[in-house]
Amino acid sequence: MANDSGWYVYLLRCADDSLYCGITTDLTKRLAVHNAGKGARYTRVRLPVVLAWSEVCADRSAASKREAAIKKLPRSAKLALLAG
């Protein structure tokens, strides 16, 4: 799962059905880190997690801005993102 820019913003669906948003350069590796209990504190107690959605970003700055915007969305809007 590589892209030219190297940056993704992603949403994980946690075992408790909550959603977690983050950024990474390697989706496969980051998902494995989360599921190993070594990712974000939020996901450590909500395992397992599955990748629900991802988006390619132009660079780290764009990924961080998109992540911040997504985190401000209500759950219903995040679910709409997942629905496509």
mmCIF file of the N, C-alpha and C atoms, coordinates in Angstrom:
data_MODEL
# 
_entry.id   MODEL 
# 
loop_
_atom_site.group_PDB 
_atom_site.id 
_atom_site.type_symbol 
_atom_site.label_atom_id 
_atom_site.label_alt_id 
_atom_site.label_comp_id 
_atom_site.label_asym_id 
_atom_site.label_entity_id 
_atom_site.label_seq_id 
_atom_site.pdbx_PDB_ins_code 
_atom_site.Cartn_x 
_atom_site.Cartn_y 
_atom_site.Cartn_z 
_atom_site.occupancy 
_atom_site.B_iso_or_equiv 
_atom_site.pdbx_formal_charge 
_atom_site.auth_seq_id 
_atom_site.auth_comp_id 
_atom_site.auth_asym_id 
_atom_site.auth_atom_id 
_atom_site.pdbx_PDB_model_num 
ATOM 1   N N  . MET A 1 1  ? 0.842   -1.197 0.000  1.00 0.00 ? 1  MET A N  1 
ATOM 2   C CA . MET A 1 1  ? 0.000   0.000  0.000  1.00 0.00 ? 1  MET A CA 1 
ATOM 3   C C  . MET A 1 1  ? 0.881   1.252  0.000  1.00 0.00 ? 1  MET A C  1 
ATOM 4   N N  . ALA A 1 2  ? 1.596   1.463  -1.036 1.00 0.00 ? 2  ALA A N  1 
ATOM 5   C CA . ALA A 1 2  ? 2.472   2.628  -1.115 1.00 0.00 ? 2  ALA A CA 1 
ATOM 6   C C  . ALA A 1 2  ? 1.882   3.668  -2.055 1.00 0.00 ? 2  ALA A C  1 
ATOM 7   N N  . ASN A 1 3  ? 2.261   4.912  -1.837 1.00 0.00 ? 3  ASN A N  1 
ATOM 8   C CA . ASN A 1 3  ? 1.856   5.984  -2.740 1.00 0.00 ? 3  ASN A CA 1 
ATOM 9   C C  . ASN A 1 3  ? 3.049   6.901  -2.948 1.00 0.00 ? 3  ASN A C  1 
ATOM 10  N N  . ASP A 1 4  ? 2.976   7.745  -3.958 1.00 0.00 ? 4  ASP A N  1 
ATOM 11  C CA . ASP A 1 4  ? 4.104   8.611  -4.290 1.00 0.00 ? 4  ASP A CA 1 
ATOM 12  C C  . ASP A 1 4  ? 4.445   9.604  -3.185 1.00 0.00 ? 4  ASP A C  1 
ATOM 13  N N  . SER A 1 5  ? 3.433   10.147 -2.506 1.00 0.00 ? 5  SER A N  1 
ATOM 14  C CA . SER A 1 5  ? 3.702   11.148 -1.467 1.00 0.00 ? 5  SER A CA 1 
ATOM 15  C C  . SER A 1 5  ? 4.209   10.496 -0.194 1.00 0.00 ? 5  SER A C  1 
ATOM 16  N N  . GLY A 1 6  ? 3.767   9.265  0.038  1.00 0.00 ? 6  GLY A N  1 
ATOM 17  C CA . GLY A 1 6  ? 4.194   8.563  1.243  1.00 0.00 ? 6  GLY A CA 1 
ATOM 18  C C  . GLY A 1 6  ? 3.304   8.768  2.445  1.00 0.00 ? 6  GLY A C  1 
ATOM 19  N N  . TRP A 1 7  ? 2.248   9.574  2.349  1.00 0.00 ? 7  TRP A N  1 
ATOM 20  C CA . TRP A 1 7  ? 1.412   9.866  3.520  1.00 0.00 ? 7  TRP A CA 1 
ATOM 21  C C  . TRP A 1 7  ? -0.042  9.485  3.304  1.00 0.00 ? 7  TRP A C  1 
ATOM 22  N N  . TYR A 1 8  ? -0.623  8.914  4.358  1.00 0.00 ? 8  TYR A N  1 
ATOM 23  C CA . TYR A 1 8  ? -2.040  8.547  4.388  1.00 0.00 ? 8  TYR A CA 1 
ATOM 24  C C  . TYR A 1 8  ? -2.672  9.113  5.654  1.00 0.00 ? 8  TYR A C  1 
ATOM 25  N N  . VAL A 1 9  ? -3.953  9.386  5.564  1.00 0.00 ? 9  VAL A N  1 
ATOM 26  C CA . VAL A 1 9  ? -4.774  9.592  6.753  1.00 0.00 ? 9  VAL A CA 1 
ATOM 27  C C  . VAL A 1 9  ? -5.720  8.398  6.760  1.00 0.00 ? 9  VAL A C  1 
ATOM 28  N N  . TYR A 1 10 ? -6.000  7.859  7.943  1.00 0.00 ? 10 TYR A N  1 
ATOM 29  C CA . TYR A 1 10 ? -6.796  6.633  8.000  1.00 0.00 ? 10 TYR A CA 1 
ATOM 30  C C  . TYR A 1 10 ? -7.757  6.649  9.183  1.00 0.00 ? 10 TYR A C  1 
ATOM 31  N N  . LEU A 1 11 ? -8.793  5.825  9.060  1.00 0.00 ? 11 LEU A N  1 
ATOM 32  C CA . LEU A 1 11 ? -9.732  5.588  10.151 1.00 0.00 ? 11 LEU A CA 1 
ATOM 33  C C  . LEU A 1 11 ? -9.712  4.102  10.468 1.00 0.00 ? 11 LEU A C  1 
ATOM 34  N N  . LEU A 1 12 ? -9.611  3.792  11.746 1.00 0.00 ? 12 LEU A N  1 
ATOM 35  C CA . LEU A 1 12 ? -9.696  2.419  12.220 1.00 0.00 ? 12 LEU A CA 1 
ATOM 36  C C  . LEU A 1 12 ? -11.033 2.227  12.911 1.00 0.00 ? 12 LEU A C  1 
ATOM 37  N N  . ARG A 1 13 ? -11.607 1.046  12.754 1.00 0.00 ? 13 ARG A N  1 
ATOM 38  C CA . ARG A 1 13 ? -12.779 0.680  13.534 1.00 0.00 ? 13 ARG A CA 1 
ATOM 39  C C  . ARG A 1 13 ? -12.282 -0.237 14.643 1.00 0.00 ? 13 ARG A C  1 
ATOM 40  N N  . CYS A 1 14 ? -12.510 0.185  15.873 1.00 0.00 ? 14 CYS A N  1 
ATOM 41  C CA . CYS A 1 14 ? -12.040 -0.558 17.040 1.00 0.00 ? 14 CYS A CA 1 
ATOM 42  C C  . CYS A 1 14 ? -13.046 -1.638 17.430 1.00 0.00 ? 14 CYS A C  1 
ATOM 43  N N  . ALA A 1 15 ? -12.620 -2.561 18.287 1.00 0.00 ? 15 ALA A N  1 
ATOM 44  C CA . ALA A 1 15 ? -13.469 -3.670 18.722 1.00 0.00 ? 15 ALA A CA 1 
ATOM 45  C C  . ALA A 1 15 ? -14.749 -3.187 19.395 1.00 0.00 ? 15 ALA A C  1 
ATOM 46  N N  . ASP A 1 16 ? -14.714 -2.014 20.039 1.00 0.00 ? 16 ASP A N  1 
ATOM 47  C CA . ASP A 1 16 ? -15.914 -1.476 20.695 1.00 0.00 ? 16 ASP A CA 1 
ATOM 48  C C  . ASP A 1 16 ? -16.759 -0.634 19.739 1.00 0.00 ? 16 ASP A C  1 
ATOM 49  N N  . ASP A 1 17 ? -16.441 -0.691 18.443 1.00 0.00 ? 17 ASP A N  1 
ATOM 50  C CA . ASP A 1 17 ? -17.130 0.020  17.363 1.00 0.00 ? 17 ASP A CA 1 
ATOM 51  C C  . ASP A 1 17 ? -16.847 1.521  17.342 1.00 0.00 ? 17 ASP A C  1 
ATOM 52  N N  . SER A 1 18 ? -15.878 1.972  18.135 1.00 0.00 ? 18 SER A N  1 
ATOM 53  C CA . SER A 1 18 ? -15.471 3.373  18.051 1.00 0.00 ? 18 SER A CA 1 
ATOM 54  C C  . SER A 1 18 ? -14.526 3.525  16.863 1.00 0.00 ? 18 SER A C  1 
ATOM 55  N N  . LEU A 1 19 ? -14.261 4.780  16.492 1.00 0.00 ? 19 LEU A N  1 
ATOM 56  C CA . LEU A 1 19 ? -13.394 5.076  15.358 1.00 0.00 ? 19 LEU A CA 1 
ATOM 57  C C  . LEU A 1 19 ? -12.157 5.827  15.834 1.00 0.00 ? 19 LEU A C  1 
ATOM 58  N N  . TYR A 1 20 ? -11.021 5.518  15.234 1.00 0.00 ? 20 TYR A N  1 
ATOM 59  C CA . TYR A 1 20 ? -9.761  6.188  15.557 1.00 0.00 ? 20 TYR A CA 1 
ATOM 60  C C  . TYR A 1 20 ? -9.160  6.711  14.260 1.00 0.00 ? 20 TYR A C  1 
ATOM 61  N N  . CYS A 1 21 ? -8.706  7.951  14.266 1.00 0.00 ? 21 CYS A N  1 
ATOM 62  C CA . CYS A 1 21 ? -8.110  8.580  13.092 1.00 0.00 ? 21 CYS A CA 1 
ATOM 63  C C  . CYS A 1 21 ? -6.624  8.822  13.343 1.00 0.00 ? 21 CYS A C  1 
ATOM 64  N N  . GLY A 1 22 ? -5.805  8.563  12.316 1.00 0.00 ? 22 GLY A N  1 
ATOM 65  C CA . GLY A 1 22 ? -4.378  8.803  12.429 1.00 0.00 ? 22 GLY A CA 1 
ATOM 66  C C  . GLY A 1 22 ? -3.745  9.015  11.064 1.00 0.00 ? 22 GLY A C  1 
ATOM 67  N N  . ILE A 1 23 ? -2.434  9.251  11.059 1.00 0.00 ? 23 ILE A N  1 
ATOM 68  C CA . ILE A 1 23 ? -1.689  9.389  9.811  1.00 0.00 ? 23 ILE A CA 1 
ATOM 69  C C  . ILE A 1 23 ? -0.500  8.445  9.845  1.00 0.00 ? 23 ILE A C  1 
ATOM 70  N N  . THR A 1 24 ? -0.031  8.049  8.664  1.00 0.00 ? 24 THR A N  1 
ATOM 71  C CA . THR A 1 24 ? 1.100   7.141  8.563  1.00 0.00 ? 24 THR A CA 1 
ATOM 72  C C  . THR A 1 24 ? 1.688   7.177  7.162  1.00 0.00 ? 24 THR A C  1 
ATOM 73  N N  . THR A 1 25 ? 2.856   6.598  7.024  1.00 0.00 ? 25 THR A N  1 
ATOM 74  C CA . THR A 1 25 ? 3.455   6.418  5.701  1.00 0.00 ? 25 THR A CA 1 
ATOM 75  C C  . THR A 1 25 ? 3.327   4.969  5.239  1.00 0.00 ? 25 THR A C  1 
ATOM 76  N N  . ASP A 1 26 ? 2.919   4.070  6.137  1.00 0.00 ? 26 ASP A N  1 
ATOM 77  C CA . ASP A 1 26 ? 2.805   2.649  5.812  1.00 0.00 ? 26 ASP A CA 1 
ATOM 78  C C  . ASP A 1 26 ? 1.581   2.069  6.529  1.00 0.00 ? 26 ASP A C  1 
ATOM 79  N N  . LEU A 1 27 ? 0.485   1.941  5.808  1.00 0.00 ? 27 LEU A N  1 
ATOM 80  C CA . LEU A 1 27 ? -0.769  1.481  6.409  1.00 0.00 ? 27 LEU A CA 1 
ATOM 81  C C  . LEU A 1 27 ? -0.656  0.069  6.987  1.00 0.00 ? 27 LEU A C  1 
ATOM 82  N N  . THR A 1 28 ? -0.045  -0.828 6.251  1.00 0.00 ? 28 THR A N  1 
ATOM 83  C CA . THR A 1 28 ? 0.065   -2.214 6.700  1.00 0.00 ? 28 THR A CA 1 
ATOM 84  C C  . THR A 1 28 ? 0.851   -2.314 8.002  1.00 0.00 ? 28 THR A C  1 
ATOM 85  N N  . LYS A 1 29 ? 1.989   -1.648 8.039  1.00 0.00 ? 29 LYS A N  1 
ATOM 86  C CA . LYS A 1 29 ? 2.830   -1.677 9.234  1.00 0.00 ? 29 LYS A CA 1 
ATOM 87  C C  . LYS A 1 29 ? 2.130   -1.004 10.413 1.00 0.00 ? 29 LYS A C  1 
ATOM 88  N N  . ARG A 1 30 ? 1.479   0.121  10.167 1.00 0.00 ? 30 ARG A N  1 
ATOM 89  C CA . ARG A 1 30 ? 0.810   0.852  11.251 1.00 0.00 ? 30 ARG A CA 1 
ATOM 90  C C  . ARG A 1 30 ? -0.342  0.043  11.836 1.00 0.00 ? 30 ARG A C  1 
ATOM 91  N N  . LEU A 1 31 ? -1.098  -0.640 10.991 1.00 0.00 ? 31 LEU A N  1 
ATOM 92  C CA . LEU A 1 31 ? -2.194  -1.476 11.467 1.00 0.00 ? 31 LEU A CA 1 
ATOM 93  C C  . LEU A 1 31 ? -1.647  -2.607 12.345 1.00 0.00 ? 31 LEU A C  1 
ATOM 94  N N  . ALA A 1 32 ? -0.534  -3.203 11.930 1.00 0.00 ? 32 ALA A N  1 
ATOM 95  C CA . ALA A 1 32 ? 0.090   -4.264 12.721 1.00 0.00 ? 32 ALA A CA 1 
ATOM 96  C C  . ALA A 1 32 ? 0.562   -3.733 14.073 1.00 0.00 ? 32 ALA A C  1 
ATOM 97  N N  . VAL A 1 33 ? 1.114   -2.529 14.093 1.00 0.00 ? 33 VAL A N  1 
ATOM 98  C CA . VAL A 1 33 ? 1.573   -1.919 15.351 1.00 0.00 ? 33 VAL A CA 1 
ATOM 99  C C  . VAL A 1 33 ? 0.379   -1.690 16.281 1.00 0.00 ? 33 VAL A C  1 
ATOM 100 N N  . HIS A 1 34 ? -0.714  -1.157 15.740 1.00 0.00 ? 34 HIS A N  1 
ATOM 101 C CA . HIS A 1 34 ? -1.910  -0.956 16.561 1.00 0.00 ? 34 HIS A CA 1 
ATOM 102 C C  . HIS A 1 34 ? -2.377  -2.288 17.147 1.00 0.00 ? 34 HIS A C  1 
ATOM 103 N N  . ASN A 1 35 ? -2.495  -3.310 16.303 1.00 0.00 ? 35 ASN A N  1 
ATOM 104 C CA . ASN A 1 35 ? -3.021  -4.600 16.756 1.00 0.00 ? 35 ASN A CA 1 
ATOM 105 C C  . ASN A 1 35 ? -2.065  -5.350 17.682 1.00 0.00 ? 35 ASN A C  1 
ATOM 106 N N  . ALA A 1 36 ? -0.800  -4.964 17.688 1.00 0.00 ? 36 ALA A N  1 
ATOM 107 C CA . ALA A 1 36 ? 0.162   -5.551 18.624 1.00 0.00 ? 36 ALA A CA 1 
ATOM 108 C C  . ALA A 1 36 ? 0.098   -4.864 19.988 1.00 0.00 ? 36 ALA A C  1 
ATOM 109 N N  . GLY A 1 37 ? -0.775  -3.852 20.112 1.00 0.00 ? 37 GLY A N  1 
ATOM 110 C CA . GLY A 1 37 ? -0.906  -3.142 21.382 1.00 0.00 ? 37 GLY A CA 1 
ATOM 111 C C  . GLY A 1 37 ? 0.184   -2.118 21.599 1.00 0.00 ? 37 GLY A C  1 
ATOM 112 N N  . LYS A 1 38 ? 0.903   -1.755 20.539 1.00 0.00 ? 38 LYS A N  1 
ATOM 113 C CA . LYS A 1 38 ? 1.991   -0.796 20.660 1.00 0.00 ? 38 LYS A CA 1 
ATOM 114 C C  . LYS A 1 38 ? 1.696   0.507  19.923 1.00 0.00 ? 38 LYS A C  1 
ATOM 115 N N  . GLY A 1 39 ? 0.447   0.668  19.489 1.00 0.00 ? 39 GLY A N  1 
ATOM 116 C CA . GLY A 1 39 ? 0.052   1.885  18.789 1.00 0.00 ? 39 GLY A CA 1 
ATOM 117 C C  . GLY A 1 39 ? -0.423  2.935  19.765 1.00 0.00 ? 39 GLY A C  1 
ATOM 118 N N  . ALA A 1 40 ? -1.364  3.714  19.341 1.00 0.00 ? 40 ALA A N  1 
ATOM 119 C CA . ALA A 1 40 ? -1.913  4.792  20.168 1.00 0.00 ? 40 ALA A CA 1 
ATOM 120 C C  . ALA A 1 40 ? -2.556  4.230  21.442 1.00 0.00 ? 40 ALA A C  1 
ATOM 121 N N  . ARG A 1 41 ? -2.454  4.988  22.506 1.00 0.00 ? 41 ARG A N  1 
ATOM 122 C CA . ARG A 1 41 ? -3.046  4.589  23.778 1.00 0.00 ? 41 ARG A CA 1 
ATOM 123 C C  . ARG A 1 41 ? -4.537  4.278  23.614 1.00 0.00 ? 41 ARG A C  1 
ATOM 124 N N  . TYR A 1 42 ? -5.217  5.080  22.797 1.00 0.00 ? 42 TYR A N  1 
ATOM 125 C CA . TYR A 1 42 ? -6.658  4.889  22.590 1.00 0.00 ? 42 TYR A CA 1 
ATOM 126 C C  . TYR A 1 42 ? -6.970  3.486  22.071 1.00 0.00 ? 42 TYR A C  1 
ATOM 127 N N  . THR A 1 43 ? -6.177  3.013  21.121 1.00 0.00 ? 43 THR A N  1 
ATOM 128 C CA . THR A 1 43 ? -6.486  1.717  20.507 1.00 0.00 ? 43 THR A CA 1 
ATOM 129 C C  . THR A 1 43 ? -6.017  0.534  21.349 1.00 0.00 ? 43 THR A C  1 
ATOM 130 N N  . ARG A 1 44 ? -5.063  0.732  22.240 1.00 0.00 ? 44 ARG A N  1 
ATOM 131 C CA . ARG A 1 44 ? -4.512  -0.375 23.025 1.00 0.00 ? 44 ARG A CA 1 
ATOM 132 C C  . ARG A 1 44 ? -5.556  -1.151 23.799 1.00 0.00 ? 44 ARG A C  1 
ATOM 133 N N  . VAL A 1 45 ? -6.572  -0.467 24.289 1.00 0.00 ? 45 VAL A N  1 
ATOM 134 C CA . VAL A 1 45 ? -7.615  -1.128 25.082 1.00 0.00 ? 45 VAL A CA 1 
ATOM 135 C C  . VAL A 1 45 ? -8.864  -1.428 24.257 1.00 0.00 ? 45 VAL A C  1 
ATOM 136 N N  . ARG A 1 46 ? -8.769  -1.239 22.946 1.00 0.00 ? 46 ARG A N  1 
ATOM 137 C CA . ARG A 1 46 ? -9.925  -1.455 22.071 1.00 0.00 ? 46 ARG A CA 1 
ATOM 138 C C  . ARG A 1 46 ? -9.577  -2.403 20.919 1.00 0.00 ? 46 ARG A C  1 
ATOM 139 N N  . LEU A 1 47 ? -8.745  -3.379 21.204 1.00 0.00 ? 47 LEU A N  1 
ATOM 140 C CA . LEU A 1 47 ? -8.277  -4.323 20.184 1.00 0.00 ? 47 LEU A CA 1 
ATOM 141 C C  . LEU A 1 47 ? -9.263  -5.460 19.989 1.00 0.00 ? 47 LEU A C  1 
ATOM 142 N N  . PRO A 1 48 ? -9.291  -6.031 18.804 1.00 0.00 ? 48 PRO A N  1 
ATOM 143 C CA . PRO A 1 48 ? -8.501  -5.678 17.630 1.00 0.00 ? 48 PRO A CA 1 
ATOM 144 C C  . PRO A 1 48 ? -9.111  -4.492 16.886 1.00 0.00 ? 48 PRO A C  1 
ATOM 145 N N  . VAL A 1 49 ? -8.297  -3.888 16.039 1.00 0.00 ? 49 VAL A N  1 
ATOM 146 C CA . VAL A 1 49 ? -8.768  -2.799 15.185 1.00 0.00 ? 49 VAL A CA 1 
ATOM 147 C C  . VAL A 1 49 ? -8.649  -3.247 13.722 1.00 0.00 ? 49 VAL A C  1 
ATOM 148 N N  . VAL A 1 50 ? -9.501  -2.689 12.875 1.00 0.00 ? 50 VAL A N  1 
ATOM 149 C CA . VAL A 1 50 ? -9.437  -2.973 11.439 1.00 0.00 ? 50 VAL A CA 1 
ATOM 150 C C  . VAL A 1 50 ? -9.408  -1.654 10.686 1.00 0.00 ? 50 VAL A C  1 
ATOM 151 N N  . LEU A 1 51 ? -8.696  -1.649 9.585  1.00 0.00 ? 51 LEU A N  1 
ATOM 152 C CA . LEU A 1 51 ? -8.652  -0.467 8.739  1.00 0.00 ? 51 LEU A CA 1 
ATOM 153 C C  . LEU A 1 51 ? -10.008 -0.314 8.064  1.00 0.00 ? 51 LEU A C  1 
ATOM 154 N N  . ALA A 1 52 ? -10.666 0.807  8.307  1.00 0.00 ? 52 ALA A N  1 
ATOM 155 C CA . ALA A 1 52 ? -11.991 1.045  7.753  1.00 0.00 ? 52 ALA A CA 1 
ATOM 156 C C  . ALA A 1 52 ? -11.961 1.977  6.543  1.00 0.00 ? 52 ALA A C  1 
ATOM 157 N N  . TRP A 1 53 ? -10.950 2.870  6.499  1.00 0.00 ? 53 TRP A N  1 
ATOM 158 C CA . TRP A 1 53 ? -10.902 3.891  5.438  1.00 0.00 ? 53 TRP A CA 1 
ATOM 159 C C  . TRP A 1 53 ? -9.519  4.502  5.418  1.00 0.00 ? 53 TRP A C  1 
ATOM 160 N N  . SER A 1 54 ? -9.066  4.884  4.234  1.00 0.00 ? 54 SER A N  1 
ATOM 161 C CA . SER A 1 54 ? -7.810  5.623  4.129  1.00 0.00 ? 54 SER A CA 1 
ATOM 162 C C  . SER A 1 54 ? -7.867  6.560  2.931  1.00 0.00 ? 54 SER A C  1 
ATOM 163 N N  . GLU A 1 55 ? -7.017  7.572  2.968  1.00 0.00 ? 55 GLU A N  1 
ATOM 164 C CA . GLU A 1 55 ? -6.958  8.571  1.903  1.00 0.00 ? 55 GLU A CA 1 
ATOM 165 C C  . GLU A 1 55 ? -5.501  8.979  1.717  1.00 0.00 ? 55 GLU A C  1 
ATOM 166 N N  . VAL A 1 56 ? -5.075  9.072  0.470  1.00 0.00 ? 56 VAL A N  1 
ATOM 167 C CA . VAL A 1 56 ? -3.721  9.515  0.145  1.00 0.00 ? 56 VAL A CA 1 
ATOM 168 C C  . VAL A 1 56 ? -3.652  11.032 0.308  1.00 0.00 ? 56 VAL A C  1 
ATOM 169 N N  . CYS A 1 57 ? -2.559  11.506 0.900  1.00 0.00 ? 57 CYS A N  1 
ATOM 170 C CA . CYS A 1 57 ? -2.342  12.944 1.077  1.00 0.00 ? 57 CYS A CA 1 
ATOM 171 C C  . CYS A 1 57 ? -1.056  13.363 0.375  1.00 0.00 ? 57 CYS A C  1 
ATOM 172 N N  . ALA A 1 58 ? -0.996  14.633 0.015  1.00 0.00 ? 58 ALA A N  1 
ATOM 173 C CA . ALA A 1 58 ? 0.138   15.152 -0.745 1.00 0.00 ? 58 ALA A CA 1 
ATOM 174 C C  . ALA A 1 58 ? 1.442   15.121 0.044  1.00 0.00 ? 58 ALA A C  1 
ATOM 175 N N  . ASP A 1 59 ? 1.376   15.374 1.357  1.00 0.00 ? 59 ASP A N  1 
ATOM 176 C CA . ASP A 1 59 ? 2.572   15.407 2.196  1.00 0.00 ? 59 ASP A CA 1 
ATOM 177 C C  . ASP A 1 59 ? 2.145   15.309 3.664  1.00 0.00 ? 59 ASP A C  1 
ATOM 178 N N  . ARG A 1 60 ? 3.110   15.340 4.572  1.00 0.00 ? 60 ARG A N  1 
ATOM 179 C CA . ARG A 1 60 ? 2.789   15.209 6.001  1.00 0.00 ? 60 ARG A CA 1 
ATOM 180 C C  . ARG A 1 60 ? 1.889   16.339 6.481  1.00 0.00 ? 60 ARG A C  1 
ATOM 181 N N  . SER A 1 61 ? 2.141   17.540 6.021  1.00 0.00 ? 61 SER A N  1 
ATOM 182 C CA . SER A 1 61 ? 1.333   18.680 6.431  1.00 0.00 ? 61 SER A CA 1 
ATOM 183 C C  . SER A 1 61 ? -0.128  18.489 6.030  1.00 0.00 ? 61 SER A C  1 
ATOM 184 N N  . ALA A 1 62 ? -0.345  18.065 4.795  1.00 0.00 ? 62 ALA A N  1 
ATOM 185 C CA . ALA A 1 62 ? -1.708  17.846 4.312  1.00 0.00 ? 62 ALA A CA 1 
ATOM 186 C C  . ALA A 1 62 ? -2.385  16.724 5.099  1.00 0.00 ? 62 ALA A C  1 
ATOM 187 N N  . ALA A 1 63 ? -1.627  15.665 5.396  1.00 0.00 ? 63 ALA A N  1 
ATOM 188 C CA . ALA A 1 63 ? -2.178  14.552 6.168  1.00 0.00 ? 63 ALA A CA 1 
ATOM 189 C C  . ALA A 1 63 ? -2.567  15.006 7.573  1.00 0.00 ? 63 ALA A C  1 
ATOM 190 N N  . SER A 1 64 ? -1.724  15.800 8.198  1.00 0.00 ? 64 SER A N  1 
ATOM 191 C CA . SER A 1 64 ? -2.013  16.297 9.551  1.00 0.00 ? 64 SER A CA 1 
ATOM 192 C C  . SER A 1 64 ? -3.236  17.204 9.567  1.00 0.00 ? 64 SER A C  1 
ATOM 193 N N  . LYS A 1 65 ? -3.359  18.056 8.560  1.00 0.00 ? 65 LYS A N  1 
ATOM 194 C CA . LYS A 1 65 ? -4.513  18.956 8.479  1.00 0.00 ? 65 LYS A CA 1 
ATOM 195 C C  . LYS A 1 65 ? -5.797  18.164 8.244  1.00 0.00 ? 65 LYS A C  1 
ATOM 196 N N  . ARG A 1 66 ? -5.726  17.162 7.375  1.00 0.00 ? 66 ARG A N  1 
ATOM 197 C CA . ARG A 1 66 ? -6.904  16.334 7.096  1.00 0.00 ? 66 ARG A CA 1 
ATOM 198 C C  . ARG A 1 66 ? -7.293  15.543 8.346  1.00 0.00 ? 66 ARG A C  1 
ATOM 199 N N  . GLU A 1 67 ? -6.302  15.014 9.057  1.00 0.00 ? 67 GLU A N  1 
ATOM 200 C CA . GLU A 1 67 ? -6.565  14.280 10.292 1.00 0.00 ? 67 GLU A CA 1 
ATOM 201 C C  . GLU A 1 67 ? -7.277  15.182 11.304 1.00 0.00 ? 67 GLU A C  1 
ATOM 202 N N  . ALA A 1 68 ? -6.789  16.395 11.481 1.00 0.00 ? 68 ALA A N  1 
ATOM 203 C CA . ALA A 1 68 ? -7.403  17.339 12.423 1.00 0.00 ? 68 ALA A CA 1 
ATOM 204 C C  . ALA A 1 68 ? -8.843  17.636 12.027 1.00 0.00 ? 68 ALA A C  1 
ATOM 205 N N  . ALA A 1 69 ? -9.077  17.814 10.729 1.00 0.00 ? 69 ALA A N  1 
ATOM 206 C CA . ALA A 1 69 ? -10.436 18.099 10.252 1.00 0.00 ? 69 ALA A CA 1 
ATOM 207 C C  . ALA A 1 69 ? -11.363 16.912 10.508 1.00 0.00 ? 69 ALA A C  1 
ATOM 208 N N  . ILE A 1 70 ? -10.873 15.711 10.261 1.00 0.00 ? 70 ILE A N  1 
ATOM 209 C CA . ILE A 1 70 ? -11.692 14.514 10.477 1.00 0.00 ? 70 ILE A CA 1 
ATOM 210 C C  . ILE A 1 70 ? -11.997 14.326 11.950 1.00 0.00 ? 70 ILE A C  1 
ATOM 211 N N  . LYS A 1 71 ? -11.019 14.569 12.807 1.00 0.00 ? 71 LYS A N  1 
ATOM 212 C CA . LYS A 1 71 ? -11.237 14.408 14.247 1.00 0.00 ? 71 LYS A CA 1 
ATOM 213 C C  . LYS A 1 71 ? -12.299 15.362 14.778 1.00 0.00 ? 71 LYS A C  1 
ATOM 214 N N  . LYS A 1 72 ? -12.505 16.487 14.104 1.00 0.00 ? 72 LYS A N  1 
ATOM 215 C CA . LYS A 1 72 ? -13.522 17.449 14.530 1.00 0.00 ? 72 LYS A CA 1 
ATOM 216 C C  . LYS A 1 72 ? -14.926 17.052 14.064 1.00 0.00 ? 72 LYS A C  1 
ATOM 217 N N  . LEU A 1 73 ? -15.013 16.121 13.119 1.00 0.00 ? 73 LEU A N  1 
ATOM 218 C CA . LEU A 1 73 ? -16.317 15.723 12.584 1.00 0.00 ? 73 LEU A CA 1 
ATOM 219 C C  . LEU A 1 73 ? -17.104 14.924 13.612 1.00 0.00 ? 73 LEU A C  1 
ATOM 220 N N  . PRO A 1 74 ? -18.429 15.036 13.576 1.00 0.00 ? 74 PRO A N  1 
ATOM 221 C CA . PRO A 1 74 ? -19.245 14.162 14.424 1.00 0.00 ? 74 PRO A CA 1 
ATOM 222 C C  . PRO A 1 74 ? -19.173 12.725 13.890 1.00 0.00 ? 74 PRO A C  1 
ATOM 223 N N  . ARG A 1 75 ? -19.500 11.774 14.725 1.00 0.00 ? 75 ARG A N  1 
ATOM 224 C CA . ARG A 1 75 ? -19.449 10.357 14.327 1.00 0.00 ? 75 ARG A CA 1 
ATOM 225 C C  . ARG A 1 75 ? -20.242 10.093 13.053 1.00 0.00 ? 75 ARG A C  1 
ATOM 226 N N  . SER A 1 76 ? -21.389 10.723 12.914 1.00 0.00 ? 76 SER A N  1 
ATOM 227 C CA . SER A 1 76 ? -22.222 10.497 11.726 1.00 0.00 ? 76 SER A CA 1 
ATOM 228 C C  . SER A 1 76 ? -21.490 10.880 10.447 1.00 0.00 ? 76 SER A C  1 
ATOM 229 N N  . ALA A 1 77 ? -20.733 11.951 10.490 1.00 0.00 ? 77 ALA A N  1 
ATOM 230 C CA . ALA A 1 77 ? -19.964 12.364 9.312  1.00 0.00 ? 77 ALA A CA 1 
ATOM 231 C C  . ALA A 1 77 ? -18.811 11.407 9.032  1.00 0.00 ? 77 ALA A C  1 
ATOM 232 N N  . LYS A 1 78 ? -18.195 10.881 10.091 1.00 0.00 ? 78 LYS A N  1 
ATOM 233 C CA . LYS A 1 78 ? -17.122 9.897  9.905  1.00 0.00 ? 78 LYS A CA 1 
ATOM 234 C C  . LYS A 1 78 ? -17.688 8.628  9.289  1.00 0.00 ? 78 LYS A C  1 
ATOM 235 N N  . LEU A 1 79 ? -18.862 8.204  9.731  1.00 0.00 ? 79 LEU A N  1 
ATOM 236 C CA . LEU A 1 79 ? -19.499 7.035  9.152  1.00 0.00 ? 79 LEU A CA 1 
ATOM 237 C C  . LEU A 1 79 ? -19.865 7.264  7.684  1.00 0.00 ? 79 LEU A C  1 
ATOM 238 N N  . ALA A 1 80 ? -20.239 8.495  7.351  1.00 0.00 ? 80 ALA A N  1 
ATOM 239 C CA . ALA A 1 80 ? -20.522 8.828  5.954  1.00 0.00 ? 80 ALA A CA 1 
ATOM 240 C C  . ALA A 1 80 ? -19.253 8.717  5.106  1.00 0.00 ? 80 ALA A C  1 
ATOM 241 N N  . LEU A 1 81 ? -18.113 9.091  5.671  1.00 0.00 ? 81 LEU A N  1 
ATOM 242 C CA . LEU A 1 81 ? -16.827 8.909  4.965  1.00 0.00 ? 81 LEU A CA 1 
ATOM 243 C C  . LEU A 1 81 ? -16.598 7.434  4.680  1.00 0.00 ? 81 LEU A C  1 
ATOM 244 N N  . LEU A 1 82 ? -16.862 6.597  5.642  1.00 0.00 ? 82 LEU A N  1 
ATOM 245 C CA . LEU A 1 82 ? -16.674 5.152  5.475  1.00 0.00 ? 82 LEU A CA 1 
ATOM 246 C C  . LEU A 1 82 ? -17.595 4.605  4.394  1.00 0.00 ? 82 LEU A C  1 
ATOM 247 N N  . ALA A 1 83 ? -18.787 5.146  4.311  1.00 0.00 ? 83 ALA A N  1 
ATOM 248 C CA . ALA A 1 83 ? -19.763 4.679  3.328  1.00 0.00 ? 83 ALA A CA 1 
ATOM 249 C C  . ALA A 1 83 ? -19.399 5.098  1.916  1.00 0.00 ? 83 ALA A C  1 
ATOM 250 N N  . GLY A 1 84 ? -18.517 6.092  1.828  1.00 0.00 ? 84 GLY A N  1 
ATOM 251 C CA . GLY A 1 84 ? -18.042 6.518  0.516  1.00 0.00 ? 84 GLY A CA 1 
ATOM 252 C C  . GLY A 1 84 ? -18.873 7.598  -0.065 1.00 0.00 ? 84 GLY A C  1 
# 
